[in-house]
Amino acid sequence: MFRKLGITLVFTATLSACSYVDKYEEQVHDWEPTYCYKSLAAVQCHREPKHSDSLRLVNYYGPHPSRYDAPEPLKEPNFKAPEMVNYWVKDAEPVPRPMPHGDLTDRPWLTVEGGNERQTIGDLRMLNASGAGTRAFLRRIETGEDATARDDDGTSTQYILPDPDLTVN
């Protein structure tokens, strides 16, 4: 009697070892294997399971990841401290220097003309940002002269537009 019961239990355990891990695997076992893991930015999918990322598994299609053999763990590296030295090196500190005076040709933004050009470019950018400025610019293209434009609130403004050859970066 006990012998028949033992054989039945061994036979049942053998059959259950060959079955699916869960009901989900039973549904997706024949699909193309895809194993998706969450990362910091998004979900990344691979054709084979990554056993090192098993805790980040989001979903899978195909056989359960436990059906694949896990690779051997990497050997732990043997770290050692660097050799002791009897000296140290320090980078030089920056030396404060006074502001340069004199020739400003290599720094045009500091000259009066450069300041005027910056102001003109700033005005052009402000005009580009408003509907009235766009209408005045289109009117200048049409007539070739500076125009008066009505703002959105109904006030009239005279726009003197900069030189059309001036480029804004």
NUVEXKE-169597 format. One record per atom (N, C-alpha, C): residue in one letter; x, y, z. Coordinates in steps of 0.1 Angstrom, whole numbers, plus 5000, padded with zeros to 4 digits. Layout:
BEGIN
r resn=a&c1=X&c2=Y&c3=Z
...
***
This chain:
BEGIN
r resn=m&c1=5008&c2=4988&c3=5000
r resn=m&c1=5000&c2=5000&c3=5000
r resn=m&c1=5009&c2=5013&c3=5000
r resn=f&c1=5019&c2=5013&c3=5009
r resn=f&c1=5027&c2=5024&c3=5010
r resn=f&c1=5036&c2=5026&c3=4997
r resn=r&c1=5039&c2=5014&c3=4991
r resn=r&c1=5047&c2=5014&c3=4979
r resn=r&c1=5039&c2=5021&c3=4968
r resn=k&c1=5027&c2=5017&c3=4966
r resn=k&c1=5018&c2=5023&c3=4955
r resn=k&c1=5017&c2=5038&c3=4958
r resn=l&c1=5015&c2=5042&c3=4970
r resn=l&c1=5013&c2=5056&c3=4973
r resn=l&c1=5026&c2=5064&c3=4970
r resn=g&c1=5038&c2=5058&c3=4974
r resn=g&c1=5051&c2=5064&c3=4971
r resn=g&c1=5053&c2=5065&c3=4956
r resn=i&c1=5050&c2=5055&c3=4948
r resn=i&c1=5052&c2=5056&c3=4934
r resn=i&c1=5043&c2=5066&c3=4928
r resn=t&c1=5031&c2=5067&c3=4933
r resn=t&c1=5021&c2=5078&c3=4928
r resn=t&c1=5026&c2=5092&c3=4931
r resn=l&c1=5032&c2=5093&c3=4943
r resn=l&c1=5037&c2=5107&c3=4947
r resn=l&c1=5049&c2=5110&c3=4938
r resn=v&c1=5058&c2=5101&c3=4935
r resn=v&c1=5070&c2=5104&c3=4927
r resn=v&c1=5065&c2=5107&c3=4913
r resn=f&c1=5056&c2=5099&c3=4908
r resn=f&c1=5051&c2=5102&c3=4894
r resn=f&c1=5044&c2=5116&c3=4893
r resn=t&c1=5036&c2=5119&c3=4903
r resn=t&c1=5030&c2=5133&c3=4903
r resn=t&c1=5040&c2=5144&c3=4904
r resn=a&c1=5050&c2=5142&c3=4913
r resn=a&c1=5061&c2=5152&c3=4914
r resn=a&c1=5069&c2=5154&c3=4901
r resn=t&c1=5071&c2=5143&c3=4894
r resn=t&c1=5078&c2=5144&c3=4881
r resn=t&c1=5070&c2=5151&c3=4871
r resn=l&c1=5057&c2=5148&c3=4870
r resn=l&c1=5049&c2=5155&c3=4861
r resn=l&c1=5047&c2=5170&c3=4864
r resn=s&c1=5047&c2=5174&c3=4877
r resn=s&c1=5045&c2=5188&c3=4881
r resn=s&c1=5058&c2=5195&c3=4878
r resn=a&c1=5069&c2=5189&c3=4878
r resn=a&c1=5082&c2=5195&c3=4875
r resn=a&c1=5083&c2=5199&c3=4860
r resn=c&c1=5076&c2=5193&c3=4852
r resn=c&c1=5076&c2=5196&c3=4837
r resn=c&c1=5065&c2=5205&c3=4833
r resn=s&c1=5056&c2=5209&c3=4843
r resn=s&c1=5045&c2=5218&c3=4839
r resn=s&c1=5050&c2=5233&c3=4839
r resn=y&c1=5041&c2=5241&c3=4836
r resn=y&c1=5043&c2=5256&c3=4836
r resn=y&c1=5045&c2=5261&c3=4850
r resn=v&c1=5052&c2=5272&c3=4851
r resn=v&c1=5055&c2=5278&c3=4864
r resn=v&c1=5042&c2=5284&c3=4870
r resn=d&c1=5035&c2=5291&c3=4861
r resn=d&c1=5022&c2=5297&c3=4865
r resn=d&c1=5013&c2=5298&c3=4853
r resn=k&c1=5001&c2=5303&c3=4855
r resn=k&c1=4991&c2=5303&c3=4844
r resn=k&c1=4995&c2=5313&c3=4833
r resn=y&c1=5002&c2=5324&c3=4837
r resn=y&c1=5007&c2=5334&c3=4827
r resn=y&c1=5016&c2=5327&c3=4817
r resn=e&c1=5026&c2=5319&c3=4822
r resn=e&c1=5035&c2=5313&c3=4814
r resn=e&c1=5028&c2=5303&c3=4804
r resn=e&c1=5018&c2=5297&c3=4809
r resn=e&c1=5010&c2=5288&c3=4800
r resn=e&c1=5005&c2=5295&c3=4788
r resn=q&c1=5001&c2=5308&c3=4790
r resn=q&c1=4995&c2=5315&c3=4779
r resn=q&c1=5006&c2=5321&c3=4769
r resn=v&c1=5018&c2=5324&c3=4774
r resn=v&c1=5028&c2=5331&c3=4766
r resn=v&c1=5040&c2=5322&c3=4763
r resn=h&c1=5039&c2=5309&c3=4766
r resn=h&c1=5051&c2=5300&c3=4764
r resn=h&c1=5056&c2=5299&c3=4750
r resn=d&c1=5047&c2=5299&c3=4740
r resn=d&c1=5050&c2=5297&c3=4726
r resn=d&c1=5053&c2=5310&c3=4719
r resn=w&c1=5053&c2=5322&c3=4725
r resn=w&c1=5056&c2=5335&c3=4719
r resn=w&c1=5071&c2=5336&c3=4718
r resn=e&c1=5074&c2=5346&c3=4709
r resn=e&c1=5089&c2=5350&c3=4708
r resn=e&c1=5094&c2=5355&c3=4721
r resn=p&c1=5105&c2=5349&c3=4726
r resn=p&c1=5110&c2=5353&c3=4739
r resn=p&c1=5114&c2=5368&c3=4740
r resn=t&c1=5108&c2=5375&c3=4750
r resn=t&c1=5111&c2=5389&c3=4752
r resn=t&c1=5110&c2=5391&c3=4767
r resn=y&c1=5120&c2=5397&c3=4773
r resn=y&c1=5121&c2=5399&c3=4788
r resn=y&c1=5124&c2=5414&c3=4790
r resn=c&c1=5114&c2=5420&c3=4797
r resn=c&c1=5115&c2=5435&c3=4798
r resn=c&c1=5118&c2=5438&c3=4813
r resn=y&c1=5128&c2=5448&c3=4815
r resn=y&c1=5132&c2=5452&c3=4828
r resn=y&c1=5131&c2=5467&c3=4829
r resn=k&c1=5127&c2=5472&c3=4841
r resn=k&c1=5126&c2=5486&c3=4843
r resn=k&c1=5140&c2=5492&c3=4846
r resn=s&c1=5143&c2=5504&c3=4840
r resn=s&c1=5155&c2=5511&c3=4843
r resn=s&c1=5152&c2=5525&c3=4849
r resn=l&c1=5161&c2=5533&c3=4850
r resn=l&c1=5159&c2=5547&c3=4855
r resn=l&c1=5149&c2=5555&c3=4846
r resn=a&c1=5151&c2=5553&c3=4833
r resn=a&c1=5144&c2=5562&c3=4824
r resn=a&c1=5132&c2=5555&c3=4818
r resn=a&c1=5133&c2=5542&c3=4814
r resn=a&c1=5122&c2=5535&c3=4807
r resn=a&c1=5123&c2=5520&c3=4809
r resn=v&c1=5116&c2=5513&c3=4801
r resn=v&c1=5116&c2=5499&c3=4802
r resn=v&c1=5125&c2=5494&c3=4790
r resn=q&c1=5134&c2=5485&c3=4793
r resn=q&c1=5143&c2=5479&c3=4783
r resn=q&c1=5140&c2=5464&c3=4781
r resn=c&c1=5139&c2=5460&c3=4769
r resn=c&c1=5135&c2=5446&c3=4766
r resn=c&c1=5147&c2=5439&c3=4759
r resn=h&c1=5149&c2=5426&c3=4762
r resn=h&c1=5159&c2=5418&c3=4757
r resn=h&c1=5154&c2=5404&c3=4752
r resn=r&c1=5162&c2=5398&c3=4744
r resn=r&c1=5157&c2=5385&c3=4739
r resn=r&c1=5160&c2=5373&c3=4749
r resn=e&c1=5169&c2=5375&c3=4758
r resn=e&c1=5172&c2=5365&c3=4768
r resn=e&c1=5171&c2=5372&c3=4782
r resn=p&c1=5167&c2=5364&c3=4792
r resn=p&c1=5166&c2=5370&c3=4805
r resn=p&c1=5180&c2=5374&c3=4811
r resn=k&c1=5180&c2=5385&c3=4818
r resn=k&c1=5192&c2=5390&c3=4825
r resn=k&c1=5190&c2=5387&c3=4840
r resn=h&c1=5197&c2=5376&c3=4844
r resn=h&c1=5195&c2=5371&c3=4857
r resn=h&c1=5200&c2=5381&c3=4868
r resn=s&c1=5210&c2=5390&c3=4864
r resn=s&c1=5214&c2=5400&c3=4873
r resn=s&c1=5204&c2=5411&c3=4876
r resn=d&c1=5194&c2=5412&c3=4867
r resn=d&c1=5183&c2=5422&c3=4869
r resn=d&c1=5170&c2=5415&c3=4872
r resn=s&c1=5170&c2=5404&c3=4878
r resn=s&c1=5158&c2=5396&c3=4880
r resn=s&c1=5148&c2=5404&c3=4889
r resn=l&c1=5153&c2=5412&c3=4897
r resn=l&c1=5144&c2=5420&c3=4906
r resn=l&c1=5137&c2=5431&c3=4899
r resn=r&c1=5142&c2=5435&c3=4887
r resn=r&c1=5136&c2=5446&c3=4880
r resn=r&c1=5127&c2=5441&c3=4868
r resn=l&c1=5124&c2=5428&c3=4868
r resn=l&c1=5116&c2=5422&c3=4857
r resn=l&c1=5102&c2=5429&c3=4857
r resn=v&c1=5098&c2=5434&c3=4846
r resn=v&c1=5084&c2=5440&c3=4845
r resn=v&c1=5075&c2=5430&c3=4839
r resn=n&c1=5079&c2=5424&c3=4827
r resn=n&c1=5070&c2=5414&c3=4820
r resn=n&c1=5079&c2=5405&c3=4812
r resn=y&c1=5073&c2=5394&c3=4807
r resn=y&c1=5081&c2=5386&c3=4798
r resn=y&c1=5071&c2=5378&c3=4789
r resn=y&c1=5076&c2=5374&c3=4777
r resn=y&c1=5068&c2=5366&c3=4768
r resn=y&c1=5078&c2=5354&c3=4765
r resn=g&c1=5072&c2=5342&c3=4764
r resn=g&c1=5080&c2=5330&c3=4761
r resn=g&c1=5082&c2=5323&c3=4774
r resn=p&c1=5092&c2=5314&c3=4775
r resn=p&c1=5094&c2=5306&c3=4787
r resn=p&c1=5098&c2=5315&c3=4799
r resn=h&c1=5094&c2=5310&c3=4811
r resn=h&c1=5097&c2=5317&c3=4823
r resn=h&c1=5112&c2=5319&c3=4824
r resn=p&c1=5117&c2=5330&c3=4830
r resn=p&c1=5131&c2=5333&c3=4831
r resn=p&c1=5138&c2=5322&c3=4839
r resn=s&c1=5131&c2=5315&c3=4848
r resn=s&c1=5138&c2=5305&c3=4856
r resn=s&c1=5142&c2=5293&c3=4848
r resn=r&c1=5137&c2=5291&c3=4836
r resn=r&c1=5140&c2=5280&c3=4828
r resn=r&c1=5154&c2=5281&c3=4821
r resn=y&c1=5159&c2=5293&c3=4822
r resn=y&c1=5173&c2=5295&c3=4816
r resn=y&c1=5183&c2=5293&c3=4827
r resn=d&c1=5195&c2=5288&c3=4824
r resn=d&c1=5205&c2=5287&c3=4833
r resn=d&c1=5212&c2=5300&c3=4836
r resn=a&c1=5213&c2=5303&c3=4849
r resn=a&c1=5220&c2=5316&c3=4853
r resn=a&c1=5235&c2=5314&c3=4851
r resn=p&c1=5241&c2=5325&c3=4846
r resn=p&c1=5256&c2=5324&c3=4844
r resn=p&c1=5263&c2=5324&c3=4858
r resn=e&c1=5275&c2=5319&c3=4857
r resn=e&c1=5283&c2=5319&c3=4869
r resn=e&c1=5286&c2=5333&c3=4874
r resn=p&c1=5285&c2=5335&c3=4887
r resn=p&c1=5288&c2=5349&c3=4892
r resn=p&c1=5302&c2=5353&c3=4890
r resn=l&c1=5304&c2=5366&c3=4887
r resn=l&c1=5318&c2=5371&c3=4885
r resn=l&c1=5326&c2=5370&c3=4897
r resn=k&c1=5339&c2=5367&c3=4895
r resn=k&c1=5348&c2=5367&c3=4907
r resn=k&c1=5349&c2=5381&c3=4913
r resn=e&c1=5349&c2=5382&c3=4926
r resn=e&c1=5350&c2=5395&c3=4932
r resn=e&c1=5365&c2=5400&c3=4931
r resn=p&c1=5366&c2=5412&c3=4926
r resn=p&c1=5380&c2=5417&c3=4924
r resn=p&c1=5388&c2=5419&c3=4937
r resn=n&c1=5400&c2=5418&c3=4936
r resn=n&c1=5409&c2=5420&c3=4947
r resn=n&c1=5415&c2=5434&c3=4947
r resn=f&c1=5409&c2=5443&c3=4954
r resn=f&c1=5413&c2=5457&c3=4954
r resn=f&c1=5425&c2=5458&c3=4964
r resn=k&c1=5434&c2=5467&c3=4961
r resn=k&c1=5445&c2=5470&c3=4970
r resn=k&c1=5448&c2=5485&c3=4969
r resn=a&c1=5452&c2=5491&c3=4980
r resn=a&c1=5455&c2=5505&c3=4980
r resn=a&c1=5467&c2=5508&c3=4972
r resn=p&c1=5468&c2=5520&c3=4967
r resn=p&c1=5480&c2=5524&c3=4959
r resn=p&c1=5492&c2=5526&c3=4969
r resn=e&c1=5504&c2=5525&c3=4963
r resn=e&c1=5516&c2=5526&c3=4971
r resn=e&c1=5517&c2=5540&c3=4977
r resn=m&c1=5521&c2=5541&c3=4990
r resn=m&c1=5523&c2=5553&c3=4997
r resn=m&c1=5534&c2=5562&c3=4991
r resn=v&c1=5531&c2=5575&c3=4991
r resn=v&c1=5541&c2=5584&c3=4986
r resn=v&c1=5544&c2=5594&c3=4997
r resn=n&c1=5556&c2=5601&c3=4996
r resn=n&c1=5560&c2=5610&c3=5007
r resn=n&c1=5558&c2=5625&c3=5002
r resn=y&c1=5550&c2=5628&c3=4993
r resn=y&c1=5548&c2=5641&c3=4988
r resn=y&c1=5534&c2=5643&c3=4983
r resn=w&c1=5530&c2=5655&c3=4980
r resn=w&c1=5517&c2=5658&c3=4974
r resn=w&c1=5518&c2=5669&c3=4964
r resn=v&c1=5508&c2=5670&c3=4955
r resn=v&c1=5508&c2=5680&c3=4944
r resn=v&c1=5496&c2=5688&c3=4945
r resn=k&c1=5497&c2=5701&c3=4944
r resn=k&c1=5486&c2=5710&c3=4944
r resn=k&c1=5486&c2=5718&c3=4932
r resn=d&c1=5474&c2=5720&c3=4925
r resn=d&c1=5473&c2=5729&c3=4914
r resn=d&c1=5474&c2=5743&c3=4918
r resn=a&c1=5480&c2=5751&c3=4909
r resn=a&c1=5482&c2=5765&c3=4912
r resn=a&c1=5469&c2=5772&c3=4914
r resn=e&c1=5468&c2=5781&c3=4923
r resn=e&c1=5456&c2=5789&c3=4925
r resn=e&c1=5455&c2=5800&c3=4915
r resn=p&c1=5443&c2=5804&c3=4910
r resn=p&c1=5442&c2=5814&c3=4901
r resn=p&c1=5446&c2=5828&c3=4907
r resn=v&c1=5453&c2=5836&c3=4899
r resn=v&c1=5458&c2=5849&c3=4903
r resn=v&c1=5448&c2=5859&c3=4899
r resn=p&c1=5442&c2=5867&c3=4909
r resn=p&c1=5433&c2=5878&c3=4905
r resn=p&c1=5441&c2=5889&c3=4898
r resn=r&c1=5435&c2=5894&c3=4887
r resn=r&c1=5441&c2=5904&c3=4879
r resn=r&c1=5431&c2=5915&c3=4877
r resn=p&c1=5436&c2=5928&c3=4876
r resn=p&c1=5426&c2=5939&c3=4873
r resn=p&c1=5420&c2=5938&c3=4859
r resn=m&c1=5409&c2=5945&c3=4858
r resn=m&c1=5403&c2=5946&c3=4845
r resn=m&c1=5411&c2=5953&c3=4835
r resn=p&c1=5413&c2=5948&c3=4823
r resn=p&c1=5422&c2=5954&c3=4813
r resn=p&c1=5416&c2=5967&c3=4808
r resn=h&c1=5425&c2=5977&c3=4806
r resn=h&c1=5421&c2=5990&c3=4801
r resn=h&c1=5429&c2=5992&c3=4788
r resn=g&c1=5423&c2=6001&c3=4780
r resn=g&c1=5430&c2=6005&c3=4768
r resn=g&c1=5423&c2=5999&c3=4755
r resn=d&c1=5430&c2=5992&c3=4747
r resn=d&c1=5425&c2=5987&c3=4734
r resn=d&c1=5414&c2=5977&c3=4736
r resn=l&c1=5402&c2=5980&c3=4731
r resn=l&c1=5390&c2=5972&c3=4732
r resn=l&c1=5386&c2=5965&c3=4719
r resn=t&c1=5395&c2=5965&c3=4709
r resn=t&c1=5391&c2=5960&c3=4696
r resn=t&c1=5388&c2=5945&c3=4697
r resn=d&c1=5395&c2=5938&c3=4706
r resn=d&c1=5392&c2=5924&c3=4707
r resn=d&c1=5380&c2=5921&c3=4716
r resn=r&c1=5374&c2=5931&c3=4722
r resn=r&c1=5362&c2=5930&c3=4730
r resn=r&c1=5351&c2=5940&c3=4725
r resn=p&c1=5345&c2=5938&c3=4714
r resn=p&c1=5336&c2=5948&c3=4708
r resn=p&c1=5324&c2=5950&c3=4717
r resn=w&c1=5320&c2=5941&c3=4725
r resn=w&c1=5308&c2=5943&c3=4733
r resn=w&c1=5310&c2=5954&c3=4744
r resn=l&c1=5323&c2=5958&c3=4747
r resn=l&c1=5325&c2=5968&c3=4757
r resn=l&c1=5326&c2=5982&c3=4750
r resn=t&c1=5326&c2=5983&c3=4737
r resn=t&c1=5326&c2=5996&c3=4731
r resn=t&c1=5312&c2=6002&c3=4730
r resn=v&c1=5311&c2=6015&c3=4727
r resn=v&c1=5298&c2=6022&c3=4726
r resn=v&c1=5291&c2=6016&c3=4714
r resn=e&c1=5298&c2=6014&c3=4703
r resn=e&c1=5291&c2=6009&c3=4691
r resn=e&c1=5286&c2=5995&c3=4693
r resn=g&c1=5294&c2=5987&c3=4700
r resn=g&c1=5289&c2=5973&c3=4704
r resn=g&c1=5277&c2=5973&c3=4713
r resn=g&c1=5277&c2=5983&c3=4722
r resn=g&c1=5265&c2=5984&c3=4731
r resn=g&c1=5253&c2=5988&c3=4723
r resn=n&c1=5255&c2=5997&c3=4714
r resn=n&c1=5243&c2=6001&c3=4705
r resn=n&c1=5238&c2=5990&c3=4697
r resn=e&c1=5247&c2=5982&c3=4692
r resn=e&c1=5243&c2=5970&c3=4684
r resn=e&c1=5236&c2=5960&c3=4692
r resn=r&c1=5240&c2=5958&c3=4705
r resn=r&c1=5233&c2=5949&c3=4714
r resn=r&c1=5219&c2=5954&c3=4717
r resn=q&c1=5218&c2=5967&c3=4719
r resn=q&c1=5205&c2=5973&c3=4722
r resn=q&c1=5196&c2=5971&c3=4710
r resn=t&c1=5201&c2=5973&c3=4697
r resn=t&c1=5193&c2=5971&c3=4685
r resn=t&c1=5188&c2=5957&c3=4684
r resn=i&c1=5197&c2=5948&c3=4687
r resn=i&c1=5194&c2=5933&c3=4686
r resn=i&c1=5183&c2=5930&c3=4696
r resn=g&c1=5185&c2=5936&c3=4708
r resn=g&c1=5175&c2=5934&c3=4719
r resn=g&c1=5161&c2=5939&c3=4715
r resn=d&c1=5161&c2=5951&c3=4709
r resn=d&c1=5148&c2=5957&c3=4704
r resn=d&c1=5142&c2=5948&c3=4693
r resn=l&c1=5150&c2=5943&c3=4684
r resn=l&c1=5145&c2=5934&c3=4674
r resn=l&c1=5139&c2=5921&c3=4680
r resn=r&c1=5146&c2=5916&c3=4690
r resn=r&c1=5140&c2=5904&c3=4696
r resn=r&c1=5127&c2=5907&c3=4703
r resn=m&c1=5126&c2=5919&c3=4709
r resn=m&c1=5113&c2=5922&c3=4715
r resn=m&c1=5102&c2=5924&c3=4705
r resn=l&c1=5106&c2=5930&c3=4693
r resn=l&c1=5096&c2=5931&c3=4683
r resn=l&c1=5092&c2=5917&c3=4677
r resn=n&c1=5101&c2=5908&c3=4676
r resn=n&c1=5098&c2=5895&c3=4671
r resn=n&c1=5088&c2=5888&c3=4681
r resn=a&c1=5088&c2=5892&c3=4694
r resn=a&c1=5080&c2=5885&c3=4704
r resn=a&c1=5066&c2=5891&c3=4705
r resn=s&c1=5063&c2=5902&c3=4698
r resn=s&c1=5050&c2=5907&c3=4699
r resn=s&c1=5043&c2=5907&c3=4685
r resn=g&c1=5029&c2=5906&c3=4686
r resn=g&c1=5021&c2=5906&c3=4674
r resn=g&c1=5022&c2=5920&c3=4666
r resn=a&c1=5022&c2=5931&c3=4674
r resn=a&c1=5023&c2=5944&c3=4668
r resn=a&c1=5036&c2=5946&c3=4661
r resn=g&c1=5047&c2=5941&c3=4667
r resn=g&c1=5060&c2=5941&c3=4660
r resn=g&c1=5061&c2=5934&c3=4647
r resn=t&c1=5054&c2=5922&c3=4647
r resn=t&c1=5054&c2=5914&c3=4635
r resn=t&c1=5046&c2=5922&c3=4624
r resn=r&c1=5035&c2=5928&c3=4628
r resn=r&c1=5027&c2=5935&c3=4618
r resn=r&c1=5035&c2=5947&c3=4612
r resn=a&c1=5042&c2=5954&c3=4621
r resn=a&c1=5050&c2=5965&c3=4617
r resn=a&c1=5062&c2=5961&c3=4608
r resn=f&c1=5067&c2=5950&c3=4611
r resn=f&c1=5078&c2=5944&c3=4602
r resn=f&c1=5073&c2=5941&c3=4589
r resn=l&c1=5061&c2=5935&c3=4588
r resn=l&c1=5055&c2=5931&c3=4575
r resn=l&c1=5052&c2=5944&c3=4567
r resn=r&c1=5047&c2=5954&c3=4574
r resn=r&c1=5044&c2=5967&c3=4568
r resn=r&c1=5056&c2=5973&c3=4562
r resn=r&c1=5067&c2=5972&c3=4569
r resn=r&c1=5080&c2=5978&c3=4564
r resn=r&c1=5085&c2=5970&c3=4552
r resn=i&c1=5083&c2=5957&c3=4552
r resn=i&c1=5086&c2=5949&c3=4540
r resn=i&c1=5078&c2=5954&c3=4528
r resn=e&c1=5065&c2=5957&c3=4530
r resn=e&c1=5056&c2=5961&c3=4520
r resn=e&c1=5059&c2=5975&c3=4515
r resn=t&c1=5060&c2=5984&c3=4524
r resn=t&c1=5062&c2=5998&c3=4520
r resn=t&c1=5076&c2=6003&c3=4520
r resn=g&c1=5085&c2=5997&c3=4527
r resn=g&c1=5099&c2=6001&c3=4527
r resn=g&c1=5102&c2=6012&c3=4537
r resn=e&c1=5093&c2=6015&c3=4546
r resn=e&c1=5095&c2=6026&c3=4556
r resn=e&c1=5090&c2=6021&c3=4570
r resn=d&c1=5095&c2=6028&c3=4580
r resn=d&c1=5090&c2=6025&c3=4594
r resn=d&c1=5075&c2=6027&c3=4595
r resn=a&c1=5069&c2=6020&c3=4603
r resn=a&c1=5054&c2=6020&c3=4604
r resn=a&c1=5049&c2=6022&c3=4618
r resn=t&c1=5037&c2=6027&c3=4618
r resn=t&c1=5030&c2=6028&c3=4631
r resn=t&c1=5020&c2=6016&c3=4632
r resn=a&c1=5021&c2=6009&c3=4643
r resn=a&c1=5013&c2=5997&c3=4645
r resn=a&c1=5004&c2=5998&c3=4657
r resn=r&c1=4992&c2=5992&c3=4656
r resn=r&c1=4983&c2=5992&c3=4667
r resn=r&c1=4986&c2=5980&c3=4675
r resn=d&c1=4988&c2=5982&c3=4688
r resn=d&c1=4990&c2=5971&c3=4697
r resn=d&c1=4977&c2=5963&c3=4700
r resn=d&c1=4978&c2=5952&c3=4706
r resn=d&c1=4966&c2=5944&c3=4709
r resn=d&c1=4956&c2=5952&c3=4718
r resn=d&c1=4961&c2=5961&c3=4726
r resn=d&c1=4952&c2=5968&c3=4735
r resn=d&c1=4946&c2=5981&c3=4729
r resn=g&c1=4950&c2=5984&c3=4716
r resn=g&c1=4944&c2=5995&c3=4708
r resn=g&c1=4953&c2=6007&c3=4708
r resn=t&c1=4964&c2=6007&c3=4715
r resn=t&c1=4973&c2=6019&c3=4715
r resn=t&c1=4981&c2=6019&c3=4703
r resn=s&c1=4985&c2=6031&c3=4698
r resn=s&c1=4993&c2=6032&c3=4686
r resn=s&c1=5007&c2=6034&c3=4690
r resn=t&c1=5016&c2=6027&c3=4684
r resn=t&c1=5031&c2=6027&c3=4687
r resn=t&c1=5039&c2=6029&c3=4674
r resn=q&c1=5048&c2=6038&c3=4674
r resn=q&c1=5057&c2=6040&c3=4663
r resn=q&c1=5069&c2=6031&c3=4664
r resn=y&c1=5070&c2=6021&c3=4655
r resn=y&c1=5081&c2=6012&c3=4655
r resn=y&c1=5092&c2=6016&c3=4645
r resn=i&c1=5104&c2=6018&c3=4650
r resn=i&c1=5115&c2=6021&c3=4641
r resn=i&c1=5123&c2=6008&c3=4641
r resn=l&c1=5122&c2=6002&c3=4630
r resn=l&c1=5129&c2=5989&c3=4629
r resn=l&c1=5143&c2=5990&c3=4625
r resn=p&c1=5151&c2=5981&c3=4630
r resn=p&c1=5166&c2=5981&c3=4627
r resn=p&c1=5168&c2=5978&c3=4612
r resn=d&c1=5181&c2=5979&c3=4608
r resn=d&c1=5185&c2=5976&c3=4595
r resn=d&c1=5181&c2=5962&c3=4591
r resn=p&c1=5175&c2=5960&c3=4580
r resn=p&c1=5171&c2=5946&c3=4576
r resn=p&c1=5183&c2=5937&c3=4574
r resn=d&c1=5195&c2=5942&c3=4571
r resn=d&c1=5206&c2=5934&c3=4569
r resn=d&c1=5213&c2=5929&c3=4582
r resn=l&c1=5208&c2=5934&c3=4593
r resn=l&c1=5213&c2=5930&c3=4607
r resn=l&c1=5208&c2=5916&c3=4610
r resn=t&c1=5218&c2=5908&c3=4613
r resn=t&c1=5214&c2=5894&c3=4616
r resn=t&c1=5214&c2=5892&c3=4631
r resn=v&c1=5204&c2=5885&c3=4636
r resn=v&c1=5203&c2=5882&c3=4650
r resn=v&c1=5206&c2=5867&c3=4652
r resn=n&c1=5215&c2=5864&c3=4661
r resn=n&c1=5219&c2=5850&c3=4664
r resn=n&c1=5211&c2=5844&c3=4675
***
